[in-house]
Amino acid sequence: MSELTESTRSSSNESLQNEEPNSEVKFTMNIVLNNFFTTKNKELEFPSSLSPNERAYVRKLCDLNDLIFETRGKGFKKYAFVSKKSSKKSASEPLKIEFNTKMSELIKNNPLLRLSEQEIEILTPKIQKPSTNSLLDRYKNHFKCDLIQPAIPNYTFSTKKFPICNYKEQIMNFFGTNRLLFIGGDSAIGKSNQIGEYILEFYDSIKQKCRVIFSLPFDLLAYSIALNISRQRGENLGSTVGCHVYTNKKYSNKNTLLTFCTHEILLKNITSDGESSFFNSVTDIVLDEINFRDRYLDFILILIREIIYKYNHLRVILVGPSQMKEQIQKYFIQCSIYIIPSIHKGNVKEVYLNEVLKMINYSPGVEAKKHWVSLLERMCAEKRKKVFFKNNSTKNSLNSIKNMDVDFLIEQSFKDGTFIEELEEMVKRGQINVNYQQKDFWITILISAVVNGRIDVVESLLRLGANQNLRSCNQMNAIDWAKRFSQVEILNLLENYQSASYFGSIDGFNLGNEIDDSKQTYDLSLIKSFYQKLSENFDNLIDLIVKLINKILGSENEGSIMIYLSNYSQLSRLKKILRSKKAIKLKIYQIFEDISFEEYENMVQDKSQKIILTTKISEFLPLAENVTVLIDTGLNQEIVHEERTNSRSKKSQRAKNFSNQNTCEFLSYPLQEICLLSKHSIAFNTSITDFICKALDYPAFLQLRNSINCLKLVDALDTWEDMSDLGVHLINLPIDLQYSKSIIYAILLKCLEPVLVVVSALSVGEPFVDLDSNQRKYFNELKKTLVNDCKSDHILLYKIFIMWKKALKEKNQKKFCSKFYLNELVLNEIEFQRIKLLKHLLNSGLIKSSANTKELNINSTNVNCIKACLVAGWYPNVLRYDNSGFVNSKDGSVRLNSMSSLWSYDIPDANWAFHDSERCISGNVQIVQRISLVSSSLIAFFAGPTRSNPTNSKTIFKIDNFISFRMSQDDLDGIDLLRKKFNSVFLNFIKKMDLNDEDEKVIALVVEFIDSEEKNILDLNNDNEIFDFIFENSENQNITKTFYLDEMIGLE
């Protein structure tokens, strides 16, 4: 981006120069105008307090830098107003397109495209509000519990002792005080295991009939506690104690009185058609772990406030940490509260990080000398005093600097930016490492580029593998330097890269605020040194854990070791490293959200010494009996949702004990999914906003309204905010809404596998590993070669996945992953997610169990068909390219992430692109991480809502204010007719989930239209047939992540 410049004034204005403001005022105005010049803002208003001379100086700067200056107001209200000139043609101006003549004739004279009255009715937005949605009712009843009549408990109660047992009598007496109760207490004292039994014992003592529903956040948690209680009682699961989770239903209609289920199952039973019959057969509902407030629990709490007074026999018991007492009292005014006193849990020794670091003889590394730190601060002070407006430095030839010292070049580039481009070129040629640090100040080339505002060089260096977490001698990294020199655009760019990284940012420098100095003396410098290294390379944490395990096993400890990590990928990496250590011969188990019940049972029944690698879920699960050592990394992976951009990113953040945190998904989950899910819970004619605002915590009203409008735009909600048939399918697939819509289109266009792989990869994460600077150049060229035939970052993921599957079949996967810099663990997560989605499609009826693999993937190598599905699902995430770059529907400039395969691709003018939801808007920078180039005809046909037809007038085909096309009247009539016919097929399919012969012919005609301009086929050498075996066996419920990790990769 060009910078503001100041030249000498002409002689005709010499009189004005003598009256110019002082240097301090001039410097301030320079900063204000420079910031305005480098942002997306189009207008700038100065205060009326400026003097005439100061306004004249502003005008001079505007004239020199091609800005529009004008004064507004009169008298003492007169002020300066600055605006930017329009530098490009409006992106909303219609693009001219022409279709193939043969194709136009085929569409125009085709009797197949005649719309019946029923199809016209389907395509026409409804004027009268519908009374019900049969598809939604069917989904609601899919997980409905069987009606079990209450009975008097008559059995022997378990005798296993828990810390909570000391307060059994008080808790049982508390049951009779009210119908709405809250029981609070510390974690790991046996609340989940005992409260259900105490309720049955209470009813047994008063000889009354009962049936108890005990609701928990996770499938595995509900199943494990039900199994644990059954075994303590010497019974089989499904007799007195039952379980109802998504994949498992074990209870008896005659004997089961205590049923464990998830919040999702309970919510669907509360909102099913038989609500009254369900509550008439239930006497008590227990909501456990209410501190983990997932979206289902918050909806249940809203409904409980209304239902509790409707059914006089119903008792509701809330269970959670005692810290939630005040919050529950405010929300449920008439709720009785009992707090279990803190219980001493035995002789537990706590060892903190600095003790661990000393235990493994951790070395903090070399400290910077104070002399160089003070000298660097002096350089910064001098740099800030220099003239703000400056000319770009002239580029020197590499020959002229070849004999200069690299440390000198970096120091000079930091001071005045003179050698930045030369250093960048040397990095590209491999002459120096991109992460080379100057020997005295520890400055990197990236830091020099940041300080001097060279965003183009910053992007290039990041693409070449620059590590933005490396710190100079004053402990400042690239982001810190961007903040110090107010480089707003570069700061946003760096933060976007940091949020897009697999582990996110880890901040250990606020650790001192959390230390209890009364316990012991901490070496804070040692801890900070470790966190600095951790931010530079996350593998340092894995190394620390391995050394700590070796230390523990070398002692006299005979118990098992449990290790908390933030996600499955970290578990698998650590498991692989531990298996490679010949000295560690213990069996290793992994516990995570998607583990099978059989694997969990095997771990529980194994009484030998073992290593258990687990995520946050184990804080809720019954602890294995012989665990004597817990290693908690203090990290928890959270999905951060940016509502302005509908984007998500995964971050590993420092966290305290997760079980005591009050997490609310209403404030962190995508609002569009929250709004759509609410239609499962509320009456057919109730406002979404009014219902969600009844929650314990709820988002801002305007955010809710914006999300509802977006759902209407994609046809998930109708005009009356009721869920459409499409919305029912979108919310019931376990993936983002836009990804779900693409999958449905892929079934119609018969390219299911590519779309499944793409959306699975986007939901799991990047399959590529972090590279050093030496590998980055080759890797970028490799990716650019792979996208030549598809021009798509998304289809690149599919091509890579297909090639990996082929290597897996040939048992050559390790060599392949090494060549293409791929993470095997992530690839297996993608495969697991793909099969999980496939099972959901089979269970929902969108795919028939008798479907043939090849029939669903006839067009799996057709690039245009794959892009068509993604465009239809990801609308309105559409970009248009002109001579100045990409623009979006808000007429804002869009910057492409330099890790994209198309970053340096020669993109033709007036082209279109679409992107997935992983984009980031921060301040004035909008960055898109992955894009796919697409033709105008695909945008014209697949973008936009299915029911709202484009506006056609005077050969203008307008989809919305951003997307419009100019074409001949014959082409316009043809595409409009074909689009309407295809949309009617789509709407019929999502309602009936079946296609007839005429529908198949229409789909074939659409595919022919897609390929009419240019048929683009992926050259996979029939490698996509690798999916046949997996698809045909995808109904096997024993397929798990661990299966793919151990059997297919062959780690055992």
Buried (B, 14 or more C-beta within 10 A) or exposed (E): EEBBEBEEEEEEEEEBBEEBBEEEBBBEBBEBBBBBBBBBEEEBEBEBEBEEBBBBBBBBBBEBBEBBBEBEEEEEEEBBBBBBEEEEEEBBEBBEBEBBEEBBEBBBEBEEBEBEEEBEEBBEEBEEEEEEBEBBBEBBEEBBBEEBEBBEBEBEEBEEEBBBBEBBEEBBEBBEEBBBBBBBBBBBBBBBBBBBBBBBBBBBEEEBEBBBBBBBBBBBBBBBBBBBBBBBBEBEBBBBBBBBBBEBBBBBEEBBBBBBBBBBBBBBBBBBEBBEEBBBBBBBBBBBBBBBBBBBBBBBBBBBBEBBEEBEBBBBBBBBBBEBBEBBEEBBEEBBBBEBEEBEEEEEEEEEBBEBBEEBEBEBEEEBEEEBBEBBEEBBEEBEEEEBBBEEBEEBEEEEBEEEEBBEBBBBBBBBBBBBBBBBBBBBEEEBBBBBBBEBBBBBBBBBBBBBBBBBBBBBBBBBBBBBBBBBBBBBBBBBBBBEBEBBBBBBBBBBBBBBBBBBBBEBEEBEEEBEEEEEEBBEEBBBBBBBBBBBEBEBBBBBBBBBBBBBBEEEEEBBBBBBBBBBBBBBBBBBBBBEEEEBEBEBBBBBBBBBBEBBBEBBEBEEBBBBBBBBBBBBBBEBEEBEBBBBBBBBBBEEBBBEBBBBBBBBBBBEEBBBBBBBBBBBBBBBBBBBBBBBBBEBEBBBBEBBBBBBEBBEEEBBEBBBEBBBBBBBBBEEBBBBBBBBBBBBBEBBBBBBBBBBBBBBBBBBBBBBBBBBBBBBBBBBBBBEBEBBBEBBEBBBEBBEBBBBBBBBBBBBBBBBBBBBEEEEBEEBBEEBBBBBBBBBBBBBBBBBBBBBBBBBEBBEEEBEBBEBBBBBBBBBBBBBBBBBBBBBBBBBBBEEBBBBBEBBBBBBBBBBBBBEBEBEEEBBBBBBBBBBBBEBBBBBBBBBBBBBBBBBBBBBBBBBBBEBEEBBBBBBEBBBBBBBEBBBBBBBBBBBBBBBBBBBBBBEBEBEEEBEEBBBBBBBBBBBBEEBEBEBEEBBBBBEEBBEEBEEEEBBBBBBBBEBBEBE
